[in-house]
Structures are given as C-alpha cells and as structure tokens.
Amino acid sequence: MDKGFGEFDYWGRFASSYDEGADYVVGGDLRRDVARILAGERDLGGLLEWGCGTGYFTAQVLSAARCVTATDISEEMLTMARRRLAGQWNVTFRRADCEKSPFPPTAFDTVLMANVMNTVSDPRRVLRESHRCLRYNGLIIVIVYTDWGMGIFERLQVALRYLRRFGLPPPWGLRNYSPDELGEMVSKAGFSDVSLTVVGDGPRAVYLKAKKLVEVR
C-alpha cells in the first residue's frame, strides 16, 4: 500500500461485496432511485468523481459527460470499477485522495461525490478542494445517505445492518446530515444556487446540486 493512502483506506476490504452491502444497509430501491436521477443529468462536460467505489454511480454519468476522471483512495475499489466499466472509452481511473487533491485549479466542469461526505474525515476540506478544481460556473453534485426524518427504531435498524455488514465505522466516524446542514456546509464552501432533493421514504438520500459562480463586480 502506497504511503499516504493506506491509513485512509477503510473501504478497500469490502470492494468485492460493497454493492451488496450497500443495498442491504440503505436499500437497493433507494440506490436505484438515486441512480435514475443521476442518469438524467445532461451536459456535464469534463467530470471529476471523488470516491467512485465500484463504479456504480460512475456508470450513470458516462453518457452525459465528455470525459470522466473516476478517483478513489482504494486500489481494490478501482479494480472493481475498472471491471464494471471495461470498454467505456470516456472514463479514466486514478488513485487519489479527495482531501489532498492532485488536480490543478479550474480543471473540471463537474464534480460528483456520492456517499463521500458521510465517510471522509474532513468534509469541509473536500468541498474546498472541489471548489478549487471546478471551473467558474461549474457544477457540484453531492449525494449523501441519511437517516434524517426517520424514527429512533428505524435508525437503530439501519445502524445494526451497517454493523453486521461493515463492522465498526472508520476511526473518525460516519457523518449524518440533514438537508439543511448539507446545504449550509456547501454554501459556506463558496457554492451558490444550491438545490436539494430528498429521495426515499425509509433510509433517504439527499441529492444536492450547486454552482461555482463567477463573482460579479
């Protein structure tokens, strides 16, 4: 494991079973509903994806993007994504840490992160890096799973399913956002025109879009 990546690679050991595990914890119907919304996006240009995992959501944006740079800190996850998307001409894969971005400023038209803000140790830093990597008027799409709006018993059930499938969370924990909390964090990172959609009626997903707008002087 390369120095600088291994300490953060919590998910790599689950690469071969991650999709099955995610379906078990939050529900396959929810993931498919989010995928359908994402597949409806258009004109995404050059897209950077943080935390592509097995490529499940990457597959949804290929037809709308000119090119996709799919990144993950886990080489095992990237292996699974390469297998899933073998033969797709407009996607490249790169091992990268979204908290220590290797990309130059204003290099991408769109940044996508699905189930990343929940799991990183410093989500504000990831948003700052995303802002830096986006061109002006660029788009950010953030998807997070949440137990917002659920009863205590339902929340406990989700937590137990997670423990059964993935064990203890990363040392820095897993974050849970309400729509308002996520929207405020994204706005404070310098994004504007924030729009939010809540998907699902058990475990839910927040689907957020925002722009890096040019300042008018």
ZAMARGU-4260 file (C-alpha; in steps of 0.2 Angstrom, whole numbers, plus 5000, padded with zeros to 4 digits):
<rodrens>
0) 5000/5000/5000 | 5007/5017/4995 | 5012/5028/5009 | 4999/5042/5011 | 4984/5031/5006
5) 4984/5016/5017 | 4979/5025/5033 | 4963/5031/5025 | 4958/5016/5015 | 4944/5009/5026
10) 4933/5003/5012 | 4945/4993/5001 | 4942/4977/5011 | 4924/4977/5006 | 4927/4980/4987
15) 4921/4964/4981 | 4905/4964/4991 | 4902/4983/4993 | 4887/4985/4982 | 4878/4970/4990
20) 4882/4978/5007 | 4876/4995/5002 | 4859/4988/4996 | 4857/4978/5012 | 4861/4994/5023
25) 4851/5008/5014 | 4841/4998/5002 | 4843/4993/4983 | 4827/5003/4979 | 4835/5019/4986
30) 4851/5017/4977 | 4842/5013/4960 | 4831/5029/4963 | 4847/5040/4965 | 4855/5032/4950
35) 4840/5036/4939 | 4841/5054/4944 | 4859/5055/4941 | 4857/5047/4924 | 4845/5061/4920
40) 4859/5074/4921 | 4865/5082/4905 | 4880/5092/4898 | 4892/5088/4912 | 4907/5091/4902
45) 4924/5085/4910 | 4918/5077/4926 | 4929/5073/4941 | 4922/5059/4953 | 4928/5058/4971
50) 4926/5041/4979 | 4920/5031/4964 | 4920/5015/4973 | 4914/5001/4962 | 4909/5012/4948
55) 4890/5010/4952 | 4886/5029/4950 | 4900/5032/4938 | 4891/5022/4925 | 4876/5034/4926
60) 4885/5049/4921 | 4896/5042/4906 | 4883/5047/4893 | 4881/5065/4899 | 4900/5068/4901
65) 4913/5072/4888 | 4925/5063/4899 | 4926/5056/4917 | 4940/5055/4929 | 4935/5042/4942
70) 4945/5043/4958 | 4946/5033/4974 | 4959/5030/4988 | 4956/5011/4987 | 4965/5002/4973
75) 4954/4987/4977 | 4938/4998/4973 | 4947/5005/4957 | 4949/4987/4952 | 4931/4983/4954
80) 4926/5000/4944 | 4938/4995/4930 | 4929/4979/4928 | 4912/4986/4929 | 4916/4999/4916
85) 4928/4989/4905 | 4927/4995/4887 | 4920/5013/4891 | 4930/5025/4881 | 4927/5041/4890
90) 4932/5036/4908 | 4949/5035/4916 | 4954/5029/4934 | 4966/5037/4946 | 4970/5034/4964
95) 4968/5050/4973 | 4963/5057/4990 | 4949/5069/4989 | 4956/5078/5004 | 4973/5081/4996
100) 4968/5084/4978 | 4982/5081/4965 | 4972/5091/4951 | 4976/5109/4945 | 4963/5123/4948
105) 4948/5125/4937 | 4951/5109/4928 | 4934/5101/4928 | 4916/5106/4923 | 4908/5095/4936
110) 4912/5087/4952 | 4902/5072/4958 | 4903/5063/4975 | 4891/5050/4980 | 4892/5043/4998
115) 4908/5053/5001 | 4904/5067/5013 | 4897/5054/5025 | 4913/5045/5026 | 4928/5057/5025
120) 4937/5064/5040 | 4937/5082/5034 | 4921/5085/5023 | 4924/5104/5023 | 4942/5101/5016
125) 4934/5090/5002 | 4922/5104/4997 | 4936/5117/4997 | 4946/5105/4985 | 4931/5103/4974
130) 4928/5121/4973 | 4946/5124/4968 | 4946/5110/4955 | 4930/5117/4947 | 4930/5130/4933
135) 4919/5145/4935 | 4900/5141/4933 | 4905/5123/4936 | 4893/5111/4944 | 4895/5101/4960
140) 4883/5086/4963 | 4884/5079/4981 | 4874/5063/4986 | 4873/5058/5004 | 4863/5044/5013
145) 4854/5050/5029 | 4843/5044/5042 | 4835/5062/5043 | 4817/5061/5047 | 4817/5043/5052
150) 4811/5037/5069 | 4823/5030/5083 | 4818/5012/5080 | 4821/5014/5061 | 4838/5022/5064
155) 4844/5008/5076 | 4839/4995/5062 | 4850/5004/5049 | 4864/5005/5062 | 4863/4987/5066
160) 4863/4982/5047 | 4878/4993/5045 | 4887/4984/5059 | 4883/4967/5053 | 4889/4970/5035
165) 4904/4983/5038 | 4908/4982/5056 | 4914/4997/5066 | 4915/5013/5056 | 4931/5022/5052
170) 4941/5029/5067 | 4934/5047/5063 | 4916/5040/5062 | 4902/5042/5050 | 4893/5058/5047
175) 4874/5060/5045 | 4867/5076/5038 | 4850/5084/5037 | 4846/5093/5020 | 4848/5110/5029
180) 4865/5105/5037 | 4872/5099/5020 | 4866/5114/5011 | 4873/5126/5023 | 4890/5117/5023
185) 4891/5118/5004 | 4886/5136/5004 | 4900/5141/5016 | 4912/5132/5005 | 4908/5145/4991
190) 4895/5137/4981 | 4879/5146/4976 | 4862/5141/4968 | 4860/5126/4980 | 4846/5115/4976
195) 4841/5100/4986 | 4830/5084/4983 | 4826/5071/4997 | 4824/5054/4989 | 4816/5039/4998
200) 4804/5036/5012 | 4814/5025/5024 | 4833/5027/5023 | 4835/5043/5012 | 4847/5051/5001
205) 4850/5070/4999 | 4854/5074/4981 | 4862/5092/4981 | 4867/5102/4966 | 4876/5119/4967
210) 4887/5130/4956 | 4903/5139/4957 | 4898/5156/4951 | 4909/5170/4944 | 4909/5184/4956
215) 4900/5200/4948 | 4910/5216/4952
</rodrens>
